[in-house]
Amino acid sequence: MPGPVAKKEDAVVLDELRQYLAEIDVNVISEFDEGDFRGFWIKFGDFPILIENQKGKAYFIVAFQITLAQGPEADTLSSYYDKKDPHFIYELTKAFTSPLTGFSRILEDGRVVGFTLSRYIFPFYYDFSVKDLDRALQAVVSQGSEGIAFLKTILPQSGEPSEKPPGPRYMNAQ
């Protein structure tokens, strides 16, 4: 019977993530360690991405949040959800879903105002590499770009979704 899987110490993981981010030429905007969460805000291409770990967990979440401005865009999105439009829900799910990423809705006052695309990474384990980090970043950005393109086809032309950096609260979005 196998024993417990060996894991790296927190400081080693953070150092390796800093090194991996530098190796793939990703700009670290800021690093944080606040309460139960720690991680990095990065810029991947033109998109802000959060790489966050809840202390005590053996994984980080790579997250890309897309939010809509208040107004016609958010109203249009909400109207599709209010009608429970099956075609829209299917197309939206198809646009935001991939085998490599998950997505969740961002709710404010009971209304859908955006989406978070995410992927878990496991840098605490010894087989984690720079390739795993790069794949996760590319996955959330690629799927997020596809989701943005879909939203542009259904939303009024007066505005566009924004790529807004998610805060630690994104984990509570449903």
N, CA, C and O of each residue as an XYZ file, in Angstrom:
696
protein
N       0.846     -1.176      0.000
C       0.000      0.000      0.000
C       0.892      1.239      0.000
O       1.776      1.357      0.848
N       0.674      2.165     -0.938
C       1.517      3.350     -1.004
C       1.291      4.271      0.190
O       0.204      4.317      0.766
N       2.339      4.995      0.541
C       2.256      5.951      1.636
C       1.839      7.318      1.124
O       1.423      7.458     -0.026
N       1.950      8.327      1.981
C       1.568      9.686      1.570
C       2.485     10.192      0.454
O       3.666      9.850      0.396
N       1.916     11.007     -0.420
C       2.666     11.578     -1.533
C       3.480     12.759     -1.006
O       2.955     13.624     -0.304
N       4.764     12.783     -1.351
C       5.636     13.877     -0.920
C       5.224     15.175     -1.610
O       4.910     15.194     -2.800
N       5.232     16.249     -0.841
C       4.881     17.566     -1.370
C       5.978     18.559     -1.029
O       6.712     18.395     -0.055
N       6.071     19.593     -1.857
C       7.042     20.667     -1.649
C       6.538     21.632     -0.580
O       5.336     21.746     -0.340
N       7.465     22.310      0.042
C       7.135     23.348      1.023
C       6.595     24.584      0.309
O       6.879     24.810     -0.867
N       5.819     25.373      1.031
C       5.202     26.574      0.458
C       6.224     27.505     -0.195
O       6.024     27.950     -1.326
N       7.306     27.797      0.503
C       8.306     28.735     -0.018
C       8.924     28.228     -1.317
O       9.188     29.014     -2.227
N       9.154     26.928     -1.407
C       9.721     26.334     -2.626
C       8.735     26.494     -3.785
O       9.131     26.849     -4.895
N       7.461     26.233     -3.528
C       6.435     26.349     -4.563
C       6.366     27.780     -5.087
O       6.343     27.991     -6.300
N       6.331     28.759     -4.198
C       6.248     30.154     -4.631
C       7.483     30.557     -5.426
O       7.362     31.257     -6.431
N       8.664     30.131     -4.997
C       9.893     30.430     -5.741
C       9.852     29.808     -7.133
O      10.222     30.450     -8.116
N       9.401     28.559     -7.214
C       9.327     27.898     -8.522
C       8.313     28.580     -9.430
O       8.574     28.744    -10.621
N       7.165     28.979     -8.895
C       6.185     29.673     -9.726
C       6.741     30.987    -10.254
O       6.525     31.325    -11.418
N       7.456     31.732     -9.413
C       8.094     32.980     -9.879
C       9.058     32.680    -11.027
O       9.078     33.384    -12.037
N       9.853     31.626    -10.857
C      10.821     31.240    -11.887
C      10.099     30.807    -13.171
O      10.482     31.228    -14.263
N       9.085     29.992    -13.052
C       8.347     29.520    -14.232
C       7.691     30.683    -14.972
O       7.719     30.729    -16.202
N       7.108     31.613    -14.240
C       6.491     32.771    -14.876
C       7.533     33.581    -15.654
O       7.263     34.054    -16.758
N       8.709     33.734    -15.075
C       9.791     34.444    -15.776
C      10.225     33.671    -17.019
O      10.504     34.274    -18.055
N      10.282     32.349    -16.926
C      10.717     31.530    -18.059
C       9.766     31.605    -19.243
O      10.192     31.457    -20.388
N       8.481     31.832    -18.983
C       7.536     31.929    -20.096
C       7.206     33.390    -20.410
O       6.212     33.679    -21.076
N       8.042     34.300    -19.929
C       7.939     35.740    -20.227
C       6.586     36.334    -19.860
O       6.015     37.113    -20.623
N       6.080     35.967    -18.701
C       4.827     36.511    -18.201
C       5.155     37.591    -17.173
O       5.980     37.391    -16.282
N       4.497     38.734    -17.315
C       4.731     39.834    -16.384
C       3.931     39.638    -15.105
O       2.707     39.516    -15.141
N       4.626     39.609    -13.982
C       3.960     39.566    -12.689
C       3.619     41.006    -12.323
O       4.502     41.848    -12.159
N       2.326     41.272    -12.198
C       1.874     42.612    -11.835
C       2.054     42.828    -10.338
O       2.548     43.868     -9.903
N       1.646     41.833     -9.559
C       1.829     41.913     -8.110
C       1.751     40.518     -7.512
O       1.202     39.583     -8.095
N       2.319     40.427     -6.336
C       2.247     39.202     -5.547
C       1.528     39.563     -4.261
O       1.722     40.659     -3.733
N       0.703     38.663     -3.748
C      -0.036     38.979     -2.538
C      -0.038     37.794     -1.579
O       0.116     36.639     -1.978
N      -0.216     38.115     -0.318
C      -0.381     37.128      0.753
C      -1.294     37.799      1.773
O      -0.834     38.499      2.675
N      -2.603     37.570      1.609
C      -3.607     38.264      2.410
C      -4.545     37.253      3.058
O      -5.277     36.551      2.360
N      -4.530     37.176      4.360
C      -5.438     36.271      5.055
C      -5.209     34.832      4.657
O      -4.104     34.308      4.795
N      -6.258     34.192      4.162
C      -6.186     32.783      3.786
C      -5.703     32.557      2.360
O      -5.593     31.410      1.927
N      -5.409     33.635      1.611
C      -5.051     33.502      0.201
C      -3.699     34.126     -0.098
O      -3.273     35.096      0.528
N      -3.045     33.525     -1.082
C      -1.774     34.071     -1.571
C      -1.678     33.745     -3.051
O      -2.337     32.833     -3.550
N      -0.848     34.504     -3.738
C      -0.685     34.225     -5.154
C      -0.133     35.388     -5.925
O       0.584     36.234     -5.390
N      -0.481     35.418     -7.208
C       0.077     36.380     -8.147
C      -1.023     36.941     -9.035
O      -1.951     36.236     -9.432
N      -0.896     38.225     -9.336
C      -1.630     38.838    -10.431
C      -0.636     38.925    -11.574
O       0.464     39.450    -11.402
N      -1.009     38.419    -12.730
C      -0.103     38.463    -13.871
C      -0.826     39.061    -15.064
O      -2.047     39.218    -15.061
N      -0.050     39.388    -16.073
C      -0.589     39.835    -17.351
C      -0.154     38.799    -18.367
O       1.041     38.620    -18.602
N      -1.117     38.114    -18.975
C      -0.835     37.105    -20.001
C      -1.370     37.669    -21.305
O      -2.579     37.662    -21.536
N      -0.485     38.154    -22.155
C      -0.922     38.915    -23.321
C      -1.548     40.190    -22.809
O      -0.929     40.936    -22.050
N      -2.778     40.442    -23.222
C      -3.489     41.639    -22.764
C      -4.405     41.360    -21.579
O      -5.116     42.256    -21.123
N      -4.395     40.134    -21.078
C      -5.384     39.728    -20.101
C      -4.814     39.610    -18.689
O      -3.750     39.020    -18.497
N      -5.525     40.173    -17.689
C      -5.129     39.977    -16.292
C      -5.585     38.596    -15.824
O      -6.733     38.204    -16.033
N      -4.681     37.877    -15.196
C      -4.962     36.523    -14.719
C      -4.560     36.439    -13.251
O      -3.556     37.015    -12.832
N      -5.349     35.722    -12.493
C      -5.065     35.484    -11.087
C      -4.576     34.051    -10.929
O      -5.180     33.115    -11.453
N      -3.475     33.890    -10.201
C      -2.981     32.562     -9.809
C      -3.024     32.571     -8.288
O      -2.233     33.258     -7.642
N      -3.952     31.803     -7.717
C      -4.257     31.942     -6.293
C      -4.305     30.597     -5.586
O      -4.793     29.601     -6.120
N      -3.779     30.604     -4.356
C      -3.805     29.422     -3.504
C      -4.487     29.774     -2.195
O      -4.157     30.776     -1.560
N      -5.438     28.946     -1.797
C      -6.003     29.063     -0.467
C      -5.073     28.276      0.441
O      -4.888     27.073      0.256
N      -4.496     28.942      1.404
C      -3.501     28.316      2.262
C      -4.033     27.009      2.839
O      -5.181     26.915      3.271
N      -3.165     26.010      2.830
C      -3.540     24.701      3.328
C      -4.031     23.762      2.232
O      -4.129     22.556      2.456
N      -4.339     24.293      1.058
C      -4.780     23.469     -0.070
C      -3.566     23.112     -0.924
O      -2.596     23.869     -0.973
N      -3.616     21.976     -1.587
C      -2.478     21.477     -2.368
C      -2.571     21.880     -3.835
O      -1.994     21.213     -4.694
N      -3.282     22.948     -4.130
C      -3.420     23.397     -5.507
C      -3.533     24.919     -5.554
O      -3.823     25.571     -4.551
N      -3.299     25.461     -6.736
C      -3.561     26.854     -7.049
C      -4.663     26.868     -8.100
O      -4.868     25.880     -8.805
N      -5.363     27.976     -8.201
C      -6.354     28.166     -9.243
C      -5.846     29.255    -10.175
O      -5.465     30.338     -9.729
N      -5.844     28.966    -11.457
C      -5.536     29.948    -12.483
C      -6.887     30.456    -12.981
O      -7.683     29.672    -13.497
N      -7.163     31.761    -12.834
C      -8.502     32.280    -13.121
C      -8.468     33.507    -14.015
O      -7.600     34.372    -13.893
N      -9.437     33.555    -14.913
C      -9.633     34.670    -15.839
C     -11.097     35.063    -15.714
O     -11.989     34.254    -15.969
N     -11.340     36.312    -15.319
C     -12.705     36.768    -15.087
C     -13.125     37.745    -16.174
O     -12.372     38.644    -16.546
N     -14.330     37.555    -16.672
C     -14.913     38.430    -17.686
C     -16.175     39.007    -17.075
O     -17.073     38.264    -16.680
N     -16.249     40.335    -16.995
C     -17.435     40.961    -16.413
C     -18.034     41.952    -17.403
O     -17.342     42.493    -18.266
N     -19.327     42.174    -17.258
C     -20.042     43.109    -18.115
C     -20.327     44.388    -17.351
O     -20.581     44.372    -16.146
N     -20.281     45.487    -18.070
C     -20.634     46.765    -17.472
C     -22.131     46.791    -17.197
O     -22.908     46.151    -17.905
N     -22.529     47.524    -16.179
C     -23.961     47.715    -15.924
C     -24.558     48.421    -17.131
O     -23.930     49.296    -17.726
N     -25.748     48.040    -17.476
C     -26.392     48.680    -18.618
C     -26.928     47.658    -19.588
O     -27.278     46.548    -19.187
N     -27.001     48.010    -20.858
C     -27.644     47.140    -21.848
C     -26.998     45.753    -21.957
O     -27.694     44.761    -22.174
N     -25.676     45.682    -21.807
C     -24.998     44.390    -21.930
C     -25.446     43.435    -20.828
O     -25.850     42.304    -21.097
N     -25.370     43.902    -19.596
C     -25.770     43.064    -18.457
C     -27.267     42.752    -18.516
O     -27.689     41.652    -18.160
N     -28.062     43.717    -18.963
C     -29.506     43.493    -19.082
C     -29.805     42.415    -20.119
O     -30.653     41.551    -19.895
N     -29.110     42.466    -21.251
C     -29.316     41.466    -22.300
C     -28.941     40.085    -21.795
O     -29.686     39.124    -21.991
N     -27.784     39.981    -21.144
C     -27.351     38.693    -20.610
C     -28.367     38.164    -19.604
O     -28.737     36.990    -19.646
N     -28.810     39.016    -18.716
C     -29.789     38.597    -17.710
C     -31.104     38.166    -18.343
O     -31.746     37.229    -17.868
N     -31.508     38.845    -19.411
C     -32.783     38.490    -20.048
C     -32.730     37.074    -20.615
O     -33.723     36.348    -20.557
N     -31.580     36.672    -21.162
C     -31.453     35.294    -21.649
C     -31.601     34.298    -20.498
O     -32.272     33.275    -20.631
N     -30.969     34.612    -19.372
C     -31.092     33.722    -18.220
C     -32.507     33.739    -17.652
O     -33.031     32.695    -17.263
N     -33.130     34.917    -17.602
C     -34.496     35.014    -17.074
C     -35.470     34.173    -17.891
O     -36.384     33.563    -17.336
N     -35.276     34.139    -19.211
C     -36.151     33.358    -20.092
C     -35.808     31.874    -20.078
O     -36.541     31.046    -20.620
N     -34.661     31.547    -19.438
C     -34.175     30.163    -19.447
C     -34.084     29.645    -20.885
O     -34.470     28.515    -21.185
N     -33.570     30.491    -21.748
C     -33.452     30.205    -23.180
C     -32.496     29.024    -23.397
O     -31.290     29.182    -23.208
N     -32.999     27.853    -23.787
C     -32.134     26.667    -23.899
C     -31.069     26.797    -24.990
O     -29.954     26.302    -24.826
N     -31.405     27.457    -26.101
C     -30.419     27.637    -27.169
C     -29.260     28.504    -26.679
O     -28.091     28.179    -26.886
N     -29.610     29.609    -26.028
C     -28.576     30.493    -25.493
C     -27.702     29.766    -24.467
O     -26.476     29.848    -24.530
N     -28.325     29.060    -23.531
C     -27.562     28.370    -22.481
C     -26.641     27.319    -23.090
O     -25.505     27.156    -22.643
N     -27.120     26.608    -24.103
C     -26.275     25.632    -24.791
C     -25.084     26.322    -25.466
O     -23.941     25.899    -25.293
N     -25.349     27.368    -26.224
C     -24.271     28.063    -26.939
C     -23.280     28.704    -25.971
O     -22.072     28.665    -26.204
N     -23.778     29.284    -24.898
C     -22.898     29.899    -23.906
C     -22.032     28.832    -23.234
O     -20.829     29.024    -23.058
N     -22.639     27.724    -22.865
C     -21.886     26.639    -22.231
C     -20.817     26.111    -23.180
O     -19.691     25.835    -22.767
N     -21.176     25.974    -24.454
C     -20.216     25.514    -25.463
C     -19.056     26.500    -25.612
O     -17.904     26.091    -25.759
N     -19.364     27.798    -25.573
C     -18.330     28.819    -25.741
C     -17.381     28.895    -24.546
O     -16.195     29.174    -24.716
N     -17.892     28.649    -23.342
C     -17.071     28.801    -22.149
C     -16.521     27.490    -21.589
O     -15.780     27.505    -20.606
N     -16.871     26.370    -22.194
C     -16.468     25.082    -21.648
C     -15.424     24.418    -22.528
O     -15.482     24.487    -23.755
N     -14.478     23.781    -21.879
C     -13.508     22.953    -22.591
C     -13.111     21.813    -21.656
O     -13.374     21.875    -20.455
N     -12.485     20.784    -22.197
C     -12.009     19.712    -21.320
C     -10.911     20.178    -20.363
O     -10.605     19.494    -19.387
N     -10.319     21.345    -20.644
C      -9.193     21.826    -19.850
C      -9.555     22.886    -18.823
O      -8.756     23.186    -17.935
N     -10.756     23.459    -18.932
C     -11.128     24.555    -18.037
C     -12.531     24.350    -17.493
O     -13.333     23.594    -18.042
N     -12.797     25.041    -16.408
C     -14.144     25.110    -15.870
C     -14.594     26.554    -15.933
O     -13.773     27.457    -16.091
N     -15.902     26.780    -15.811
C     -16.371     28.157    -15.734
C     -17.513     28.248    -14.750
O     -18.248     27.288    -14.521
N     -17.641     29.424    -14.178
C     -18.750     29.686    -13.268
C     -19.297     31.074    -13.560
O     -18.599     31.936    -14.093
N     -20.549     31.271    -13.203
C     -21.183     32.571    -13.392
C     -20.827     33.478    -12.225
O     -20.619     33.013    -11.104
N     -20.758     34.755    -12.492
C     -20.563     35.761    -11.449
C     -21.907     36.438    -11.245
O     -22.477     37.009    -12.174
N     -22.400     36.369    -10.032
C     -23.713     36.925     -9.716
C     -23.565     38.154     -8.831
O     -22.764     38.179     -7.897
N     -24.361     39.177     -9.149
C     -24.495     40.355     -8.292
C     -25.971     40.676     -8.213
O     -26.628     40.861     -9.238
N     -26.489     40.743     -7.017
C     -27.911     41.016     -6.797
C     -28.800     40.061     -7.594
O     -29.830     40.468     -8.131
N     -28.399     38.788     -7.668
C     -29.196     37.783     -8.351
C     -29.101     37.804     -9.863
O     -29.786     37.030    -10.531
N     -28.271     38.667    -10.415
C     -28.125     38.784    -11.869
C     -26.747     38.297    -12.285
O     -25.765     38.496    -11.570
N     -26.680     37.660    -13.440
C     -25.392     37.223    -13.991
C     -24.728     38.438    -14.613
O     -25.295     39.077    -15.499
N     -23.510     38.761    -14.143
C     -22.785     39.913    -14.678
C     -21.452     39.509    -15.308
O     -20.708     40.365    -15.788
N     -21.150     38.219    -15.306
C     -19.909     37.785    -15.922
C     -19.630     36.329    -15.651
O     -20.476     35.582    -15.159
N     -18.399     35.948    -15.992
C     -17.992     34.556    -15.905
C     -16.536     34.475    -15.463
O     -15.735     35.357    -15.770
N     -16.206     33.420    -14.746
C     -14.827     33.138    -14.382
C     -14.454     31.809    -15.015
O     -15.138     30.803    -14.828
N     -13.368     31.818    -15.763
C     -12.807     30.585    -16.309
C     -11.649     30.203    -15.417
O     -10.872     31.064    -15.005
N     -11.523     28.920    -15.114
C     -10.471     28.513    -14.185
C      -9.913     27.146    -14.533
O     -10.520     26.344    -15.243
N      -8.746     26.929    -14.004
C      -8.089     25.626    -14.111
C      -7.238     25.453    -12.857
O      -6.566     26.383    -12.410
N      -7.279     24.275    -12.314
C      -6.463     23.963    -11.147
C      -5.079     23.537    -11.615
O      -4.929     22.867    -12.637
N      -4.073     23.940    -10.848
C      -2.711     23.455    -11.063
C      -2.197     22.931     -9.722
O      -2.681     23.326     -8.661
N      -1.216     22.042     -9.786
C      -0.767     21.352     -8.576
C       0.749     21.469     -8.398
O       1.464     20.472     -8.494
N       1.241     22.693     -8.138
C       2.688     22.897     -8.028
C       3.319     22.338     -6.755
O       4.544     22.314     -6.637
N       2.513     21.895     -5.812
C       3.072     21.317     -4.589
C       3.626     19.915     -4.822
O       4.376     19.398     -3.994
N       3.260     19.301     -5.941
C       3.726     17.947     -6.246
C       4.982     18.016     -7.111
O       5.137     18.928     -7.923
N       5.863     17.056     -6.932
C       7.172     17.101     -7.568
C       7.149     16.931     -9.082
O       8.140     17.255     -9.737
N       6.072     16.443     -9.656
C       6.045     16.284    -11.113
C       5.512     17.525    -11.839
O       5.398     17.510    -13.065
N       5.182     18.601    -11.105
C       4.706     19.836    -11.717
C       5.859     20.525    -12.428
O       6.980     20.558    -11.921
N       5.577     21.082    -13.621
C       6.637     21.752    -14.381
C       6.129     23.046    -15.006
O       4.944     23.367    -14.923
N       7.035     23.775    -15.627
C       6.697     25.010    -16.319
C       5.675     24.740    -17.425
O       4.849     25.600    -17.730
N       5.728     23.567    -18.018
C       4.767     23.219    -19.074
C       3.343     23.158    -18.519
O       2.399     23.571    -19.192
N       3.185     22.652    -17.311
C       1.854     22.583    -16.696
C       1.283     23.987    -16.467
O       0.101     24.235    -16.705
N       2.135     24.891    -16.006
C       1.696     26.265    -15.781
C       1.329     26.929    -17.101
O       0.291     27.582    -17.203
N       2.169     26.767    -18.102
C       1.910     27.377    -19.403
C       0.613     26.836    -20.012
O      -0.177     27.603    -20.562
N       0.395     25.551    -19.920
C      -0.850     24.956    -20.451
C      -2.085     25.530    -19.756
O      -3.095     25.813    -20.401
N      -1.996     25.696    -18.450
C      -3.134     26.240    -17.700
C      -3.419     27.680    -18.119
O      -4.574     28.050    -18.330
N      -2.375     28.488    -18.240
C      -2.560     29.881    -18.653
C      -3.152     29.958    -20.056
O      -4.089     30.717    -20.301
N      -2.603     29.174    -20.968
C      -3.118     29.196    -22.336
C      -4.563     28.699    -22.392
O      -5.368     29.215    -23.166
N      -4.884     27.715    -21.584
C      -6.241     27.159    -21.595
C      -7.275     28.199    -21.164
O      -8.288     28.374    -21.841
N      -7.033     28.897    -20.041
C      -8.048     29.848    -19.574
C      -8.139     31.053    -20.500
O      -9.232     31.572    -20.727
N      -7.014     31.506    -21.038
C      -7.052     32.659    -21.935
C      -7.692     32.290    -23.271
O      -8.486     33.064    -23.807
N      -7.361     31.131    -23.809
C      -7.956     30.720    -25.082
C      -9.461     30.543    -24.953
O     -10.216     31.023    -25.798
N      -9.899     29.863    -23.912
C     -11.331     29.646    -23.738
C     -12.026     30.952    -23.403
O     -13.151     31.189    -23.844
N     -11.368     31.802    -22.628
C     -11.947     33.114    -22.322
C     -12.123     33.963    -23.568
O     -13.128     34.659    -23.711
N     -11.153     33.910    -24.468
C     -11.251     34.651    -25.724
C     -12.419     34.157    -26.562
O     -13.120     34.949    -27.192
N     -12.623     32.853    -26.569
C     -13.755     32.291    -27.303
C     -15.072     32.742    -26.668
O     -16.023     33.083    -27.372
N     -15.120     32.743    -25.339
C     -16.323     33.201    -24.647
C     -16.617     34.666    -24.921
O     -17.773     35.043    -25.114
N     -15.582     35.490    -24.939
C     -15.760     36.918    -25.246
C     -16.309     37.080    -26.664
O     -17.212     37.883    -26.901
N     -15.757     36.313    -27.602
C     -16.238     36.389    -28.986
C     -17.720     36.022    -29.054
O     -18.484     36.670    -29.769
N     -18.130     34.990    -28.319
C     -19.546     34.613    -28.296
C     -20.393     35.737    -27.714
O     -21.425     36.095    -28.282
N     -19.967     36.294    -26.587
C     -20.742     37.367    -25.968
C     -20.907     38.554    -26.914
O     -21.962     39.189    -26.932
N     -19.879     38.855    -27.696
C     -19.969     39.965    -28.646
C     -21.020     39.712    -29.713
O     -21.548     40.662    -30.292
N     -21.340     38.440    -29.987
C     -22.365     38.146    -30.994
C     -23.773     38.315    -30.467
O     -24.708     38.448    -31.256
N     -23.953     38.312    -29.155
C     -25.311     38.394    -28.606
C     -25.593     39.693    -27.858
O     -26.749     39.994    -27.563
N     -24.560     40.460    -27.549
C     -24.759     41.669    -26.756
C     -24.910     42.891    -27.646
O     -24.410     42.905    -28.771
N     -25.593     43.917    -27.155
C     -25.700     45.171    -27.914
C     -24.310     45.723    -28.200
O     -23.379     45.497    -27.427
N     -24.168     46.433    -29.289
C     -22.867     46.941    -29.713
C     -22.376     48.135    -28.905
O     -21.268     48.612    -29.152
N     -23.149     48.631    -27.959
C     -22.747     49.826    -27.221
C     -21.602     49.573    -26.253
O     -21.034     50.524    -25.715
N     -21.254     48.329    -26.022
C     -20.169     48.047    -25.101
C     -19.656     46.653    -25.306
O     -20.206     45.878    -26.090
N     -18.607     46.341    -24.604
C     -17.999     45.023    -24.704
C     -17.739     44.500    -23.305
O     -17.631     45.278    -22.358
N     -17.638     43.185    -23.171
C     -17.249     42.651    -21.865
C     -15.824     43.082    -21.553
O     -15.020     43.290    -22.462
N     -15.518     43.211    -20.301
C     -14.160     43.580    -19.924
C     -13.488     42.398    -19.253
O     -14.143     41.546    -18.653
N     -12.185     42.364    -19.365
C     -11.411     41.343    -18.688
C     -10.988     41.953    -17.363
O      -9.953     42.614    -17.273
N     -11.773     41.732    -16.368
C     -11.558     42.349    -15.064
C     -10.846     41.360    -14.155
O     -11.236     40.195    -14.078
N      -9.815     41.809    -13.473
C      -9.150     40.895    -12.550
C     -10.110     40.439    -11.464
O     -10.745     41.267    -10.811
N     -10.225     39.120    -11.262
C     -11.091     38.637    -10.196
C     -10.421     38.826     -8.849
O      -9.194     38.820     -8.755
N     -11.203     38.989     -7.832
C     -10.661     39.020     -6.484
C     -10.832     37.655     -5.857
O     -11.401     36.756     -6.476
N     -10.357     37.488     -4.655
C     -10.528     36.197     -3.996
C     -11.986     35.764     -3.910
O     -12.262     34.575     -3.751
N     -12.923     36.701     -4.011
C     -14.329     36.336     -3.918
C     -14.807     35.558     -5.132
O     -15.880     34.956     -5.086
N     -14.034     35.553     -6.226
C     -14.478     34.844     -7.419
C     -14.752     33.379     -7.115
O     -15.558     32.744     -7.795
N     -14.101     32.846     -6.115
C     -14.262     31.437     -5.798
C     -15.682     31.148     -5.309
O     -16.117     29.997     -5.319
N     -16.406     32.185     -4.883
C     -17.765     31.995     -4.406
C     -18.805     32.151     -5.501
O     -19.990     31.909     -5.272
N     -18.366     32.557     -6.701
C     -19.319     32.763     -7.794
C     -19.936     31.426     -8.189
O     -19.253     30.402     -8.213
N     -21.200     31.441     -8.492
C     -21.886     30.193     -8.851
C     -22.422     30.316    -10.246
O     -23.038     29.380    -10.756
